[in-house]
């Protein structure tokens, strides 16, 4: 009997590596995990965050061994790797790391980031890969000189699979300063920062076939030597593709520790305040996005032990009328920038589960402010919002958001980076575009439509919420 055609997604995160095999209909056939926390390098400097990529190599090979051994009845046609954005590794010509991987949250390059912005106009933060490369040039000149390429975490894992470490995707390359409008490395990187372009990887679009599994890998795991390896993206972008958002005007809200948003747009519109950034879609669209510091963190702090119980208690209950800005810690970055922002509770509520609902409503009010902000910049926001993250598992929260936003809120069956990577892999060899892959592989399993009567009640509460924000000097 012929083996079933399938696609492999490999997701490298801060705590582990995950593999997921899916078929062309989006059915998940296998999921395997391996931890990489032991690769973390201890440091007394809070700004430093490193891991040993050689440990990733061991974990990857062990994980692939288990993955292929437990999926004997499928034929992997293609695979894709995603990883956290901003992580950078200096390597030699053989792909050997010359230093630990400087992770996505490593923020030691404070002065370098400032220098880059002032000197080149390239908008970077200390955690961006370009800032870290300049830090290595300034503080580790020996390593800098020996470096053949500065590559991203996904590039390294993909290189272990193909043997080619010199290529990257345009999603991971964003935080290294890659110009997404003109598809090239800006000349200022070499001319003003003294970082030779030859030390940077060749960049291709997400979804392009960049090679095949190496002969050694094929023999070791018993897979076809012609298995295609497809360029991936950052983990957040890859997850976005699993949400179901696919056309201009589609937006996704990720309800995790914070509220993250990303959408599909047919053109790039600069945000005058610089709060909204953008990745690029392989079909020419733009993927603008941002994140608020509100989200699930505040909910967990207050109600972490009883989330499911309170979820049941608030299901079908009316709006609370409370005004809650559920900010767990100081500072907000979107839909407005205020480093002194603090959360507040303005409510007269009788029960804990009512306060719980008020927290969910407060998050929904911030989400509505986010989409109003996006609309004011000039982006189209359609009549549906896709959703993923832990908060999307809450039916009552989904309905609250539908009523506050006055939009349908849709949740896909499989929403994670490894599944998104499998979609990208399929788009490179089986489907003609990533949009076609999403059409066939993403299955929406829940949709909450707004209730007109509740929408009207929330409109009034939302107006009072914005007035409260103004009175407190937050906006």
N, C-alpha and C positions, 0 to 999 in steps of 0.2 A: 504493500500500500504506500502511495506517495506521501511524503512528509508534508505537513502543513507549513505554508509560507508564513514567516513571522519576522518581527523586528525587535531589536534589543536596544533598550535605553540604559545608559550607565550614568548615574548621578553621584558626583562627589561632593559631599557636604563637609561641614566642619567636624562633625562627630562620626560620620560613617560613609560608606560607599553602598549604593543600592543598585541592583540590576532588576529590570522588569522586561519581560517578553510579552508582546501583544501581537495579535493577528490584524489583518486588514479591516476587520469589523470592529476593532477596539476591544475585543475580549482579552483580558489579562490571563496569560497562560502560566506565568511563573514570576515570583518575586523572591529575591534573595538579598541578604544584608550582611555587611561586615563592618565592625567598628574601627575607627582610626584615631580615637581619642588618645591612645598611647603614643601617638606620633607627636603630640604637643610638647613643645620645648618650654620648660619653666623659665620665667623671667621675673626679676624684681621690679622691672619697669612696666607700669600699667599700660604704656603706649605700645609696647612690643607684643606681637602675637605671631608666633611661628609654629610650623610643624615640619617634621622630617619627611620629605617626599619619598624617600627610600622605603619608609614604612607603608606608604600608600601602595607602592609597587608590590610588596608582599601580600597586602590585604587584597589587592586587585586580582592577583594570580590565584589566590585561594578562592576568592569569590567566583571568578570565571569557571574554575574547576567544578564548583558546586552547581553553578548555573547551567552549564552544558550537560553535566552528568544527570541532572534532574529534568532535562527537556529533550529526551532522545527522539521524540516523535515530531519535532519541528525542524524546519530548515530556516536558519537565520539568513535572511537576504541582505540585511544591512544593519549597522549599529551606529549609534551616536552617543557622544559624551557631553555632559554639561557639568558646570561647577560654579562655585561662588565667584562673583565678579570682583576684580581688583587684586586677586591673589597673583603674585609674580614669583618666578623662579629663574635665577641665572643658571644656564647650562653650558657645557662644553660641546664640541662637535659630535661626540658620541651619545649625547643626551644625558650625561651624568650631571646631577645638580652640584653646583659649586658653593651653594649656601642653602640654608633652610628656606622653605617657602614662606614668604612674608604674606600673611593671610589678609583677607578682605577687611578685617577690623583692625589691622596694624596701623597705628596713627602717629608713628614717630617722625614722619617726614613733614613736620609742621612748617619749618622754614622753607623747605623745598617747594611745598605747595604754594606758599605765598610768593616765592620767587617766580614760579612758573606763570602764575596768573598775571603778575606785574610785568613780566618780561615778554611773554608770548601772547597773552590774552586767552590762552586755552583754559577753560574753566575746570579746575581740578580741586580736590580736597586732599588732606594728608593721607587718607586711606586709598586713594587712587593709585593704580599701578605705576603711572608715569612719575608721580611724586616719589615713590619707593625706588624706582630706577635711578633717579637723580640723587636720592639719599645714598645709594650704593656707590655711585660715582664719587660723591663728596666724602664719604666715610670709609669706604672699602675699595680704594682705587685698584688694589691688586686683583680683587675679584672682578671688578668692572673690566679691567684689561683682558682677563682670561675668558670672559664670557663670550660665547659664540652667539647665543640668542637669549633674550629675556622673554620667557614664555609664560602663559597663564596655566592655571591648574588643569583645565580641560585639555589644553595642548599637550601637557606632559602625559596624562593618562592615555590620550589618543596616540601619542608617540610611542608609548610602550606597546600598543597594539599593532601599529603599522610599521614602526621603525623610523618614521619621518617626524622629527620634532620641530621642523621649521615652518609650520603653517598654523594659522589661527583663524577664528571666525570673527566677523565684524561686530558681533555682540560683545564678546569678551574684550575685544580691542578698544571698545569705547573708553574705558578707564585708563587706557594707555595713550589716549589722545587722538585716536584714529578719527579722521574726518569722514563722517558718514554722508555728507552731502556730495563730496567729490570723490569718495572712495580712494583715499590715499593718506599716507602719513604726512602731516603738515611739515613743511620745510623747517619751521622754527624749532622742531625737536632736535634736529641736527645742527642748524645754524646758530641757535641761541642757547640751547641747553648742552651742546657738545655731546649728544648721544647719537652716535652714527646710526643711520637708518639700517645699515647692514646687520646691526645687532637686534633688530626687531623682526618678528616673523612676517612671512607673506600672509596677506589677509584675503579671505574669500567670504562669500555670502553664506549665511546659515542655509543648510540644505544641499550644498554642493558636495559631490563625491570627491574626497581628497585622497583616497587610496584604498587599499585592500588590507586585510589582516596579513601580518607577516607569515612567511612560511613556517617559522618556528612556532608561532601561536596556533596556526592551523593544525600543525602536526600534534601539538601538545593537547589541544582540546577536541580534536577530531571534527573540525568544522571545515567547510569549503574554503579553499585558498582564495576564491573569487568573492568572498563575502565583502561587500562594500562598506567602507567607513565614511560616514557623512559628517560634514562640519556642523557643530551644534551651536549652543548659545549659553548665556549665563543661566543660572538656575531659575531666577525669577522670570526671565523671558521664556524659558522653556516651559515652566509651569503655566505661564499665560496661554501658550498654545493648547494646553490641555483643557482650558476653561470653556472653550466653545466660541469665544469671540473671534471673528474672522473677517468682518467687513468694516469699512469706514463707518464710524458712529457707534460701533460696539465697544463697550467698556467692561472691564472686570474689576471687582473689588475683592481683595484678599483680606479676610478677617482672621488675622493671626495675633501675635503680640501687639502689633500695630495694624493700622488700616493702610494697606497698599492698594494703589489703583494703577491701571494701565489700560490703554485703549488703542484702537486702530484708526488712523487718520490718513486722508489722501494727500495731505501736505503738512509741512512743519511750520508751526507758528511760534515765533519766539515769545517766551513769557517775559514781559517787561521787568518783573521782579526776580527772574531767574530761579524760580522755585520748581518749575516743571522741566524735567529733562526728557530726552527721547532716545530710543533705540531705533533700529531700522528693520523693516520687514523685508524678507528676500524678494517679495514681489513688487517692491518699490514704495509700499506704504511706510508711514512712520508709526512708531509705537511710543507716544508720550506717556509719561508716568510720574508718580510722586508718592509720598507716604506721609500720613499723619502720625503723630505720637500717641494718639488715642487708639483704642482697639481692645483686644482681649486681655491685656495685662491688668488694667484696672478692674475688670470684671472678675478675674481670677483672684486678685488680691482681696477683694471684699467677699466673694462668694465661692471661692475655689472648691470647697468641700461639698457643695450642694447644688452644683450647676444643673444636673439632670433633674433633680427634685423641683427646683424653682422653674425650670423650663416647662415642666408639666403643669405647675400651678398657675402660670401666667397665660397658658394657651387659651386663646379666645376671650381674654379679659379686655376691657376698654382701655384707651389711653390713660396714663396716670395723671397727666397735667403737670408733672414735675419738670423742673429745669435742672439737668445734670450735665456738667461738662466732665466726662470720665477720664481725665488726664491723670495718669498714675504718677508721673514725675514732672519736674519743672521743664518747661520749654515746649514750643510747638513749631513745626516746620511747614505744615500745609493743612488747610488752605490759606494760612497766613503764617508769617514768620514772626515769632515773639519768644525770645529766649527767656523772658521772665514769666511766661504764662503758667498759671496754676489752675488745677481743676476746682470745681465748686459743686455744691449740692444746694439747691433752693427748692425745698419740697416739704410738704406736710403729708407724710405717708404712714399708714398704720402698721404695715407688715413688712418683713424682710423681703418677701418675694415681690412685693410692689416696688420696693427700691431696686431690686434686681431688674425689673422691667424698665424702670426709669434709666438705669445705666445703659440698657440696650437701646432705648429711645435716644439717649444722648449721643451714642455712637452713630445712630442713624441720622441725627440732625447734622453732625459733623460731615458725614458722608454726603448729605444733600448740599451743604456748603461747598464741599469739594467739587461736586459736579456743576454747581452754579459758577464757581470760580473758573472751571475749565471752559464752560460755555461763554463766559465773559471774555476769555482770551481769544475766542473765535473758533474753537473746536466744536464739531457736531457731537452731540450726545443723544443717542437714539432712545427708543421707548422701552428698551430692555437693558438690564445690567446682569452680567454673569457674575458668579460668585464662587469663591473657593476659600480654603483655610478652615481651621477648626470651627470658627463661628458659623460657617455655612451648614454645619450639621444640626444647627438649632432651627427647627421649623418655626417657632414663634418669632425668633429674630429675623428670619427670612421674611415673614409676613409684616412685621413692623417696618422693615426697610422698604418693602413694596408700597406700603401705605404712606410712609414719610416721603419717599422719592416720587410717588405716583408713577411707578414704572414696574414692569414685570421683572422679577428677580429669578434667575435661572441657575440651577446647580447641575454640573455634569457628574456622571457616575464615578469617573476616575479623574482626580485632579491632583497631580503631583509632578514633580520635575522629571522623574524617571519615565513616566508615561508620556509626557511631552517630548522627551528625547526619542522615544519609540515612534512618535508621530513624525518627528523631523527625519528620522531614519527612513521611514516609509515614503516620505515626500521625495527623497533623493533617488529612489530606484523603482518604486511601485506606482506612485501617483505622480501626476504631472506637476503639481504645485502643493505647497503646504496647506493652502486653503482647501484643496480637494481632499487632502489627507484628513484634515479636521472634519470636513463634511462626513466622511465615511467612518472615522474612528471615535469621534467624541459623541457620547450618548447622554443627552440631558435626562436626568431621572427625577427632577422636581422643579416645578415652576410655581411661584406665588404671584398672583395678580392682585393689583390694588383694589381695595374695597372703596367705592366712591364716598360713602358716608364717613368712613374712618379717615379717608384722605382729607376731607374737609376739616375734621376735628384736629388732625395733626398740623394742618396749615396754620391754624390759629396758635397752637402751642409753639410751632417753629418760629413764628414771628416774635413771640415773647422770648424765646431762647436767644434769638439774634439781638434783641434789645438788651437782654441781660449781659450778653457778651460785650456790647458797646459800653454799657454802664460800668463794667469792670475794667474797661480800657484794654480789652484783649484784641479787638479789631478796630 
